[in-house]
Amino acid sequence: MELPDKKIKANIKSPEMLVLFSLPKVGKTTALSELKDSIILDFEGGTNYVDAVKVTINTLNELNDFGKSLAEANKALGEGKYKYKIGIFDTVTALEKIAKERALQLYKLTPMGKNFKGSDVLTLPNGAGYYWMRRGFDDIVTRLKGLFKYIILSGHVKDKYITKDDKEVEVMALDLTGKLSGIVTGKSDAIGYLYRRKNQCILNFKSNNAIAGARPPHLANKEVLLSEVTPEGEFKTYWENIYLD
C-alpha cells in the first residue's frame, strides 16, 4: 500500500444520510414532498394531505415487498443508477413499529430465542429487548440505504437531558426509543432541527438547544433556509442548499 504524503480531497459533498426532525405541523412533510427524484416511504399516514411520489407501508412484509421491487427496478437501470435518488422515511419514529417485527425475527433465529413464544422483544428480562430493537432497526435502515444514493430520516422531537459544562440541560432530540436516537444520529452525516420563522422554515445544524450537527462543510454549524411562502403566496423549497449535486 502506498502511504499518502498530502491531503486527499473530499469526494462526497452532500449528506448521504440526513436526519430531519421537528415539532408536529411545522411543514416538514410538505417540504419533503417537493424534493425531486425522491420517494416518501410513509409509515404513519402523514402524507395523506400532500401530493407526492409516495408509498404507504404498514408492515414488515409490505416493506420487504417494496424493497424487492425497487431492487429489481434499480438493477434494470444498470449499475450505479437508481429509480429514486433519494429515499425519505416518514417518520422514522413510526418505523420503530416495523423494526420491532424485524427484531423479533432476528431474536428467534438465535439459540436462546428459538423457543420464545412472545410477540414483543421488549418484554425480554433485564432490558435485553432494547438490544434486539436496535438490531432490527439497523438491519432495516441498512438494507433500505442500499437502494438509494441518499436517504432522509424524518422524525418527531422529544426532550432529552444532557450534561453540558458540568450542568444538566434540556435539549431537543430525535424521538426514538432508548439509545436508538443516539445511535441513528451518530451514524448520520447531518442532523437538522426544522423550525418555522414567520413564513420560512429553517433547518438548524447548530448544536445549541437541539442535538444537531453536520459533517459537510456547507451545512456544519449553519442555519439553512429550506422552504418559504413568498409574498405572492407561492410555496418554494430550496433543497439545493442541502444537496449540492
C-alpha positions in Angstrom: 0.0 0.0 0.0 1.3 3.4 -0.9 1.2 5.8 2.0 -0.1 9.4 1.2 2.1 12.4 1.7 -0.5 15.1 1.2 -4.2 15.8 1.9 -6.7 13.9 -0.3 -9.7 15.9 -1.4 -13.1 15.0 -0.1 -15.2 13.1 -2.7 -18.6 13.5 -1.1 -20.3 16.9 -0.7 -24.0 16.1 0.1 -25.1 14.2 3.2 -25.7 10.6 2.3 -27.8 10.1 5.4 -29.7 13.1 6.7 -31.8 13.2 9.9 -34.5 15.9 9.8 -36.7 16.3 12.9 -39.2 18.9 14.1 -42.3 19.6 16.1 -45.6 18.5 14.5 -47.2 20.6 11.8 -44.1 22.7 11.0 -44.1 21.9 7.3 -41.6 19.0 7.2 -43.7 16.6 5.1 -44.8 19.4 2.7 -41.2 20.4 2.1 -40.1 16.7 1.6 -42.9 16.2 -1.0 -41.2 18.8 -3.2 -37.8 17.1 -3.3 -37.1 16.0 -6.8 -36.1 12.4 -7.7 -37.3 11.1 -4.4 -39.9 8.8 -2.9 -41.5 9.1 0.5 -42.0 5.8 2.5 -45.0 6.8 4.6 -45.1 4.8 7.8 -47.8 6.7 9.6 -50.2 8.3 7.0 -48.6 11.7 7.3 -48.7 12.3 3.5 -52.5 11.8 3.2 -53.0 15.5 2.6 -49.9 16.0 0.4 -49.3 15.3 -3.3 -46.1 13.4 -3.5 -44.3 10.4 -5.0 -45.0 8.1 -2.1 -45.9 4.6 -0.9 -47.7 3.7 2.3 -46.1 0.9 4.3 -47.6 -0.5 7.5 -45.9 -3.9 8.0 -42.6 -5.6 7.6 -43.9 -7.7 4.7 -45.0 -4.6 2.8 -41.6 -3.1 3.4 -39.9 -6.2 2.1 -42.1 -6.3 -1.0 -41.2 -2.6 -1.7 -37.5 -3.3 -1.2 -37.6 -6.3 -3.6 -39.5 -4.3 -6.3 -37.1 -1.3 -6.0 -34.0 -3.5 -6.1 -35.3 -5.1 -9.4 -36.1 -1.7 -10.8 -32.6 -0.4 -9.9 -31.0 -3.5 -11.4 -32.8 -3.0 -14.7 -31.4 0.6 -14.9 -27.8 -0.6 -14.7 -25.1 -0.4 -12.1 -24.8 2.8 -10.1 -28.3 4.0 -11.2 -31.4 4.5 -9.1 -35.1 4.7 -9.9 -35.3 7.2 -7.0 -32.1 9.0 -6.0 -33.5 9.9 -2.5 -35.5 7.7 -0.1 -37.4 9.5 2.6 -38.5 7.6 5.7 -41.5 9.5 7.2 -41.5 9.1 10.0 -38.5 7.2 11.4 -40.4 7.3 14.8 -43.2 5.2 13.2 -40.7 2.9 11.6 -39.9 1.6 15.1 -43.1 -0.4 14.9 -41.9 -2.3 11.8 -38.4 -2.6 13.3 -40.0 -4.4 16.3 -41.2 -7.1 13.9 -37.7 -7.5 12.4 -36.2 -7.5 15.9 -38.5 -10.4 16.8 -37.4 -12.3 13.7 -33.8 -11.8 14.4 -34.1 -12.9 18.0 -36.0 -16.1 17.1 -33.1 -17.0 14.8 -30.8 -17.3 17.8 -30.5 -20.4 20.0 -31.8 -18.6 23.0 -34.7 -17.1 21.1 -35.9 -20.0 19.0 -38.5 -21.1 21.7 -39.6 -17.6 22.5 -43.4 -17.5 22.5 -43.9 -13.8 23.0 -44.7 -11.2 20.3 -42.7 -8.3 21.6 -38.9 -8.4 22.3 -39.3 -5.5 24.7 -40.8 -8.0 27.2 -37.5 -9.8 27.5 -35.9 -9.5 31.0 -33.2 -7.1 32.0 -33.8 -4.8 29.1 -32.4 -7.3 26.6 -35.2 -6.4 24.1 -33.7 -3.0 23.5 -30.6 -4.6 22.0 -32.7 -6.5 19.6 -34.8 -3.4 18.8 -31.5 -1.7 17.8 -30.5 -4.7 15.7 -33.9 -4.8 13.9 -33.9 -1.1 13.2 -30.3 -1.0 12.0 -31.0 -4.0 9.7 -33.9 -2.3 8.1 -32.2 1.0 7.6 -29.0 -0.6 6.2 -30.9 -2.7 3.7 -33.0 0.3 2.5 -30.0 2.6 2.4 -28.5 0.4 -0.4 -31.5 1.2 -2.6 -30.9 4.9 -2.8 -28.0 7.3 -3.3 -29.2 9.4 -0.3 -31.7 8.8 2.5 -33.6 11.2 4.8 -34.9 10.0 8.2 -37.7 12.3 9.1 -38.9 12.3 12.7 -40.5 14.0 15.6 -39.0 15.8 18.6 -38.6 14.6 22.2 -37.0 16.4 25.1 -33.7 14.9 26.4 -31.3 15.9 29.1 -27.5 16.0 28.5 -24.6 17.2 30.5 -23.0 20.4 29.3 -20.4 22.4 31.1 -21.0 20.1 34.2 -24.7 21.1 34.1 -27.7 19.1 33.1 -29.5 20.9 30.3 -32.6 20.1 28.3 -32.3 19.8 24.5 -34.5 18.7 21.6 -33.6 15.3 20.1 -35.0 12.7 17.6 -37.9 10.8 19.1 -36.7 7.1 19.2 -36.7 4.5 22.0 -33.8 4.2 24.4 -30.4 4.6 22.9 -31.6 4.2 19.4 -31.8 8.0 18.9 -28.1 8.5 19.7 -27.1 5.5 17.5 -29.1 6.8 14.5 -27.9 10.3 14.8 -24.3 9.1 15.3 -24.4 7.2 12.0 -25.8 10.2 10.1 -23.9 12.7 8.1 -26.1 15.6 9.1 -28.8 16.1 11.8 -31.0 19.2 11.4 -33.8 20.6 13.5 -36.5 22.2 11.4 -38.4 25.2 12.8 -40.6 27.9 11.5 -39.7 31.6 11.5 -42.6 33.7 10.2 -43.2 32.5 6.6 -40.0 30.5 6.4 -38.8 27.0 7.5 -35.2 26.9 8.7 -33.1 23.8 9.1 -30.8 24.3 12.0 -27.5 22.4 12.1 -26.2 24.2 15.1 -25.8 22.3 18.4 -27.3 24.9 20.7 -30.7 23.8 22.0 -31.0 20.7 19.8 -29.0 17.7 19.1 -27.9 18.7 15.7 -24.8 19.0 13.5 -23.3 18.2 10.1 -20.1 16.8 8.5 -20.5 18.5 5.1 -18.8 22.0 5.4 -21.7 23.8 3.7 -24.0 22.7 6.5 -21.8 22.5 9.5 -22.9 24.8 12.3 -25.2 26.7 10.0 -28.9 27.5 9.7 -30.2 26.9 6.2 -33.4 28.1 4.5 -35.4 25.1 3.4 -38.8 26.5 2.4 -40.9 29.6 2.4 -44.2 31.1 1.3 -43.4 34.1 -0.9 -45.3 37.4 -0.6 -47.3 36.2 -3.7 -48.4 33.1 -1.8 -46.1 30.7 -3.7 -44.6 27.8 -1.7 -40.9 27.3 -2.6 -38.3 24.9 -1.4 -34.5 25.2 -1.5 -33.2 21.7 -1.4 -30.2 22.8 -3.5 -29.0 24.3 -0.2 -28.7 20.8 1.1 -27.9 18.7 -1.9 -25.2 20.4 -3.9 -25.4 17.8 -6.7 
